[in-house]
Amino acid sequence: MTMHEMLDWDSGFFGFKVARILPERLQGAELQAALVGLEQAGVTLAYWACDPDDHGSQQAALESGGFLADRKVTYCIDAATMRDRSIAATGIPVERYLDQVTTPELEDLALQAGVYSRFRIDPRMPREKFEALYRLWIRKSVEGQIADQVLVARESGRIVGMVTVGRKGERADIGLVAVDASMRGKNLGGALVHSAQQWALQNGFDVAQVVTQGENLAACRLYEKWGYKVDSVRNIYHFWSCHENSL
């Protein structure tokens, strides 16, 4: 059984070898064997998305020095529920972002969107790498490489909220979503989610999804308020090898 795969894009971006452990369930000896193989391959960082309901996997991860970097929650909503939802007026319209270059405001919002990211909370991950990753994410989104559209809300000409929308397989997908700290509590997050759902309906999707972190309670509450249901949960562990000393 193949235990891991190399992640070329991640390796190139971070500047060290990155891999993914493939089985979602492993017991202690199996995980140790996988980690030995990664060490022999010169891997510095390995991700493991494992089943949170499997006690053996959780125990193995912790005993092997894994860092629980994220409780990844995937939410889904069907078209009928999206059509059912209304939106309370915020006084701030949400519109398409038409430029193909970012602004400092958009990049700052992207960083705010990643505040609970595993790449931010992992103390071994260089902070500049987290920031570069999220700046690249919004740049590629506005360029149309990894998103179909970016929707923004402006106040007095300043972008104060944004959401990126695209597709993953047969589902509409929310990528980044953020409301500037100065605008929270004004239902702008709901307006952005509503606009993303309207985009999904207009483009004929039967299902929309969004992935967030379980620790991001405000985001989880927002999606649940709008009718999203939990589709899956995975615990994502980071395993760093001795190669990290060369960073």
Contacts in CASP RR format, 6 or more apart in sequence:
PFRMAT RR
TARGET T0000
AUTHOR 0000-0000-0000
METHOD contacts of the structure
MODEL  1
MTMHEMLDWDSGFFGFKVARILPERLQGAELQAALVGLEQAGVTLAYWAC
DPDDHGSQQAALESGGFLADRKVTYCIDAATMRDRSIAATGIPVERYLDQ
VTTPELEDLALQAGVYSRFRIDPRMPREKFEALYRLWIRKSVEGQIADQV
LVARESGRIVGMVTVGRKGERADIGLVAVDASMRGKNLGGALVHSAQQWA
LQNGFDVAQVVTQGENLAACRLYEKWGYKVDSVRNIYHFWSCHENSL
1 23 0 8 1.000
2 22 0 8 1.000
3 21 0 8 1.000
3 22 0 8 1.000
3 23 0 8 1.000
3 33 0 8 1.000
3 34 0 8 1.000
3 37 0 8 1.000
4 19 0 8 1.000
4 20 0 8 1.000
4 21 0 8 1.000
4 22 0 8 1.000
4 34 0 8 1.000
4 37 0 8 1.000
4 38 0 8 1.000
4 41 0 8 1.000
4 43 0 8 1.000
4 46 0 8 1.000
5 19 0 8 1.000
5 20 0 8 1.000
5 22 0 8 1.000
6 17 0 8 1.000
6 18 0 8 1.000
6 19 0 8 1.000
6 41 0 8 1.000
6 43 0 8 1.000
7 18 0 8 1.000
7 19 0 8 1.000
7 20 0 8 1.000
7 47 0 8 1.000
10 18 0 8 1.000
10 45 0 8 1.000
11 17 0 8 1.000
11 18 0 8 1.000
13 129 0 8 1.000
13 132 0 8 1.000
13 133 0 8 1.000
13 136 0 8 1.000
14 45 0 8 1.000
14 129 0 8 1.000
16 44 0 8 1.000
16 45 0 8 1.000
16 243 0 8 1.000
16 244 0 8 1.000
16 246 0 8 1.000
16 247 0 8 1.000
17 41 0 8 1.000
17 42 0 8 1.000
17 43 0 8 1.000
17 44 0 8 1.000
17 45 0 8 1.000
17 243 0 8 1.000
18 43 0 8 1.000
18 44 0 8 1.000
18 45 0 8 1.000
18 46 0 8 1.000
18 47 0 8 1.000
19 38 0 8 1.000
19 41 0 8 1.000
19 43 0 8 1.000
19 45 0 8 1.000
19 46 0 8 1.000
19 47 0 8 1.000
20 46 0 8 1.000
20 47 0 8 1.000
20 48 0 8 1.000
20 49 0 8 1.000
21 31 0 8 1.000
21 34 0 8 1.000
21 38 0 8 1.000
21 46 0 8 1.000
21 47 0 8 1.000
21 48 0 8 1.000
21 239 0 8 1.000
23 30 0 8 1.000
23 34 0 8 1.000
24 49 0 8 1.000
24 50 0 8 1.000
24 51 0 8 1.000
24 54 0 8 1.000
24 57 0 8 1.000
24 234 0 8 1.000
25 50 0 8 1.000
25 51 0 8 1.000
25 54 0 8 1.000
25 56 0 8 1.000
25 57 0 8 1.000
26 34 0 8 1.000
26 50 0 8 1.000
26 57 0 8 1.000
26 60 0 8 1.000
27 56 0 8 1.000
27 57 0 8 1.000
27 60 0 8 1.000
28 56 0 8 1.000
28 59 0 8 1.000
28 60 0 8 1.000
28 63 0 8 1.000
28 64 0 8 1.000
30 60 0 8 1.000
31 48 0 8 1.000
31 57 0 8 1.000
31 60 0 8 1.000
31 61 0 8 1.000
31 64 0 8 1.000
32 60 0 8 1.000
32 64 0 8 1.000
35 46 0 8 1.000
35 64 0 8 1.000
35 239 0 8 1.000
35 241 0 8 1.000
38 46 0 8 1.000
38 239 0 8 1.000
38 241 0 8 1.000
39 241 0 8 1.000
39 242 0 8 1.000
42 241 0 8 1.000
42 243 0 8 1.000
43 241 0 8 1.000
43 243 0 8 1.000
44 240 0 8 1.000
44 241 0 8 1.000
44 243 0 8 1.000
44 244 0 8 1.000
44 246 0 8 1.000
44 247 0 8 1.000
45 238 0 8 1.000
45 239 0 8 1.000
45 240 0 8 1.000
45 241 0 8 1.000
45 244 0 8 1.000
46 238 0 8 1.000
46 239 0 8 1.000
46 241 0 8 1.000
47 236 0 8 1.000
47 237 0 8 1.000
47 238 0 8 1.000
47 239 0 8 1.000
48 61 0 8 1.000
48 66 0 8 1.000
48 236 0 8 1.000
48 237 0 8 1.000
48 239 0 8 1.000
49 72 0 8 1.000
49 234 0 8 1.000
49 235 0 8 1.000
49 236 0 8 1.000
50 57 0 8 1.000
50 58 0 8 1.000
50 61 0 8 1.000
50 234 0 8 1.000
50 235 0 8 1.000
50 236 0 8 1.000
50 237 0 8 1.000
51 57 0 8 1.000
51 234 0 8 1.000
51 235 0 8 1.000
52 58 0 8 1.000
52 71 0 8 1.000
52 233 0 8 1.000
52 234 0 8 1.000
52 235 0 8 1.000
58 235 0 8 1.000
61 68 0 8 1.000
61 235 0 8 1.000
61 237 0 8 1.000
62 68 0 8 1.000
64 239 0 8 1.000
65 239 0 8 1.000
66 237 0 8 1.000
66 238 0 8 1.000
66 239 0 8 1.000
67 122 0 8 1.000
67 124 0 8 1.000
67 237 0 8 1.000
67 238 0 8 1.000
67 239 0 8 1.000
67 240 0 8 1.000
68 235 0 8 1.000
68 236 0 8 1.000
68 237 0 8 1.000
69 118 0 8 1.000
69 121 0 8 1.000
69 122 0 8 1.000
69 236 0 8 1.000
69 237 0 8 1.000
69 238 0 8 1.000
70 116 0 8 1.000
70 117 0 8 1.000
70 118 0 8 1.000
70 121 0 8 1.000
70 213 0 8 1.000
70 214 0 8 1.000
70 215 0 8 1.000
70 235 0 8 1.000
70 236 0 8 1.000
71 213 0 8 1.000
71 214 0 8 1.000
71 215 0 8 1.000
71 233 0 8 1.000
71 234 0 8 1.000
71 235 0 8 1.000
71 236 0 8 1.000
72 211 0 8 1.000
72 213 0 8 1.000
72 214 0 8 1.000
72 233 0 8 1.000
72 234 0 8 1.000
72 235 0 8 1.000
72 236 0 8 1.000
73 211 0 8 1.000
73 212 0 8 1.000
73 213 0 8 1.000
73 214 0 8 1.000
73 220 0 8 1.000
73 230 0 8 1.000
73 232 0 8 1.000
73 233 0 8 1.000
74 209 0 8 1.000
74 210 0 8 1.000
74 211 0 8 1.000
74 230 0 8 1.000
74 231 0 8 1.000
74 232 0 8 1.000
74 233 0 8 1.000
75 209 0 8 1.000
75 210 0 8 1.000
75 211 0 8 1.000
75 212 0 8 1.000
75 220 0 8 1.000
75 223 0 8 1.000
75 224 0 8 1.000
75 228 0 8 1.000
75 229 0 8 1.000
75 230 0 8 1.000
75 231 0 8 1.000
76 171 0 8 1.000
76 207 0 8 1.000
76 208 0 8 1.000
76 209 0 8 1.000
76 228 0 8 1.000
76 229 0 8 1.000
76 231 0 8 1.000
77 197 0 8 1.000
77 207 0 8 1.000
77 208 0 8 1.000
77 209 0 8 1.000
77 226 0 8 1.000
77 227 0 8 1.000
77 228 0 8 1.000
77 229 0 8 1.000
78 206 0 8 1.000
78 207 0 8 1.000
79 200 0 8 1.000
79 201 0 8 1.000
79 204 0 8 1.000
79 205 0 8 1.000
79 206 0 8 1.000
79 207 0 8 1.000
81 227 0 8 1.000
82 197 0 8 1.000
82 198 0 8 1.000
82 200 0 8 1.000
82 201 0 8 1.000
82 208 0 8 1.000
83 201 0 8 1.000
85 194 0 8 1.000
85 197 0 8 1.000
85 226 0 8 1.000
85 227 0 8 1.000
87 190 0 8 1.000
87 191 0 8 1.000
87 194 0 8 1.000
88 187 0 8 1.000
90 153 0 8 1.000
90 186 0 8 1.000
90 187 0 8 1.000
90 188 0 8 1.000
90 190 0 8 1.000
90 191 0 8 1.000
92 153 0 8 1.000
92 154 0 8 1.000
92 155 0 8 1.000
92 160 0 8 1.000
92 183 0 8 1.000
92 186 0 8 1.000
92 188 0 8 1.000
92 191 0 8 1.000
93 153 0 8 1.000
93 154 0 8 1.000
94 151 0 8 1.000
94 152 0 8 1.000
94 153 0 8 1.000
94 163 0 8 1.000
94 191 0 8 1.000
94 192 0 8 1.000
94 194 0 8 1.000
94 195 0 8 1.000
95 151 0 8 1.000
95 152 0 8 1.000
95 153 0 8 1.000
95 154 0 8 1.000
96 149 0 8 1.000
96 150 0 8 1.000
96 151 0 8 1.000
96 152 0 8 1.000
97 106 0 8 1.000
97 142 0 8 1.000
97 149 0 8 1.000
97 150 0 8 1.000
97 151 0 8 1.000
97 152 0 8 1.000
97 162 0 8 1.000
99 142 0 8 1.000
100 142 0 8 1.000
100 143 0 8 1.000
100 144 0 8 1.000
101 139 0 8 1.000
101 142 0 8 1.000
102 135 0 8 1.000
102 138 0 8 1.000
102 139 0 8 1.000
102 142 0 8 1.000
103 159 0 8 1.000
105 158 0 8 1.000
105 159 0 8 1.000
105 160 0 8 1.000
105 180 0 8 1.000
106 138 0 8 1.000
106 142 0 8 1.000
106 150 0 8 1.000
106 152 0 8 1.000
106 159 0 8 1.000
106 162 0 8 1.000
107 134 0 8 1.000
107 135 0 8 1.000
107 138 0 8 1.000
107 139 0 8 1.000
108 180 0 8 1.000
109 138 0 8 1.000
109 159 0 8 1.000
109 161 0 8 1.000
109 162 0 8 1.000
109 176 0 8 1.000
109 178 0 8 1.000
109 179 0 8 1.000
109 180 0 8 1.000
110 134 0 8 1.000
110 135 0 8 1.000
110 137 0 8 1.000
110 138 0 8 1.000
110 162 0 8 1.000
110 176 0 8 1.000
110 178 0 8 1.000
111 131 0 8 1.000
111 134 0 8 1.000
111 135 0 8 1.000
112 178 0 8 1.000
112 179 0 8 1.000
112 180 0 8 1.000
112 181 0 8 1.000
113 134 0 8 1.000
113 176 0 8 1.000
113 177 0 8 1.000
113 178 0 8 1.000
114 120 0 8 1.000
114 130 0 8 1.000
114 134 0 8 1.000
114 176 0 8 1.000
114 178 0 8 1.000
115 216 0 8 1.000
116 212 0 8 1.000
116 213 0 8 1.000
116 214 0 8 1.000
116 215 0 8 1.000
116 216 0 8 1.000
116 219 0 8 1.000
117 130 0 8 1.000
117 134 0 8 1.000
117 213 0 8 1.000
118 213 0 8 1.000
118 236 0 8 1.000
118 238 0 8 1.000
119 125 0 8 1.000
119 129 0 8 1.000
119 130 0 8 1.000
119 133 0 8 1.000
120 127 0 8 1.000
120 130 0 8 1.000
122 238 0 8 1.000
124 238 0 8 1.000
124 240 0 8 1.000
124 244 0 8 1.000
125 238 0 8 1.000
126 247 0 8 1.000
134 176 0 8 1.000
137 146 0 8 1.000
137 176 0 8 1.000
138 150 0 8 1.000
138 162 0 8 1.000
138 164 0 8 1.000
138 176 0 8 1.000
140 146 0 8 1.000
140 147 0 8 1.000
141 147 0 8 1.000
141 150 0 8 1.000
141 164 0 8 1.000
141 175 0 8 1.000
141 176 0 8 1.000
142 150 0 8 1.000
147 164 0 8 1.000
147 165 0 8 1.000
147 166 0 8 1.000
147 175 0 8 1.000
148 165 0 8 1.000
148 166 0 8 1.000
148 167 0 8 1.000
148 199 0 8 1.000
148 203 0 8 1.000
149 164 0 8 1.000
149 165 0 8 1.000
149 166 0 8 1.000
149 199 0 8 1.000
150 162 0 8 1.000
150 163 0 8 1.000
150 164 0 8 1.000
150 165 0 8 1.000
151 162 0 8 1.000
151 163 0 8 1.000
151 164 0 8 1.000
151 165 0 8 1.000
151 192 0 8 1.000
151 195 0 8 1.000
151 196 0 8 1.000
151 199 0 8 1.000
152 159 0 8 1.000
152 161 0 8 1.000
152 162 0 8 1.000
153 159 0 8 1.000
153 160 0 8 1.000
153 161 0 8 1.000
153 162 0 8 1.000
153 183 0 8 1.000
153 188 0 8 1.000
153 191 0 8 1.000
153 192 0 8 1.000
154 160 0 8 1.000
155 183 0 8 1.000
160 179 0 8 1.000
160 180 0 8 1.000
160 182 0 8 1.000
160 183 0 8 1.000
160 188 0 8 1.000
161 178 0 8 1.000
161 179 0 8 1.000
161 180 0 8 1.000
161 183 0 8 1.000
161 188 0 8 1.000
161 189 0 8 1.000
161 192 0 8 1.000
162 176 0 8 1.000
162 177 0 8 1.000
162 178 0 8 1.000
162 192 0 8 1.000
163 174 0 8 1.000
163 175 0 8 1.000
163 176 0 8 1.000
163 177 0 8 1.000
163 178 0 8 1.000
163 192 0 8 1.000
163 193 0 8 1.000
163 195 0 8 1.000
163 196 0 8 1.000
164 174 0 8 1.000
164 175 0 8 1.000
164 176 0 8 1.000
164 177 0 8 1.000
165 172 0 8 1.000
165 173 0 8 1.000
165 174 0 8 1.000
165 175 0 8 1.000
165 196 0 8 1.000
165 199 0 8 1.000
165 200 0 8 1.000
166 172 0 8 1.000
166 173 0 8 1.000
166 174 0 8 1.000
166 175 0 8 1.000
167 173 0 8 1.000
167 203 0 8 1.000
167 205 0 8 1.000
168 209 0 8 1.000
170 205 0 8 1.000
170 206 0 8 1.000
170 207 0 8 1.000
171 205 0 8 1.000
171 207 0 8 1.000
171 208 0 8 1.000
171 209 0 8 1.000
172 196 0 8 1.000
172 199 0 8 1.000
172 200 0 8 1.000
172 203 0 8 1.000
172 205 0 8 1.000
172 207 0 8 1.000
172 208 0 8 1.000
172 209 0 8 1.000
173 208 0 8 1.000
173 209 0 8 1.000
173 210 0 8 1.000
174 193 0 8 1.000
174 196 0 8 1.000
174 208 0 8 1.000
174 209 0 8 1.000
174 210 0 8 1.000
175 210 0 8 1.000
175 211 0 8 1.000
177 189 0 8 1.000
177 192 0 8 1.000
177 193 0 8 1.000
177 196 0 8 1.000
177 210 0 8 1.000
177 219 0 8 1.000
179 188 0 8 1.000
179 189 0 8 1.000
179 192 0 8 1.000
189 222 0 8 1.000
190 222 0 8 1.000
190 225 0 8 1.000
190 226 0 8 1.000
193 222 0 8 1.000
193 223 0 8 1.000
193 226 0 8 1.000
194 226 0 8 1.000
196 208 0 8 1.000
197 208 0 8 1.000
197 226 0 8 1.000
200 208 0 8 1.000
209 231 0 8 1.000
210 223 0 8 1.000
210 228 0 8 1.000
212 219 0 8 1.000
212 220 0 8 1.000
212 223 0 8 1.000
213 219 0 8 1.000
214 220 0 8 1.000
214 233 0 8 1.000
END
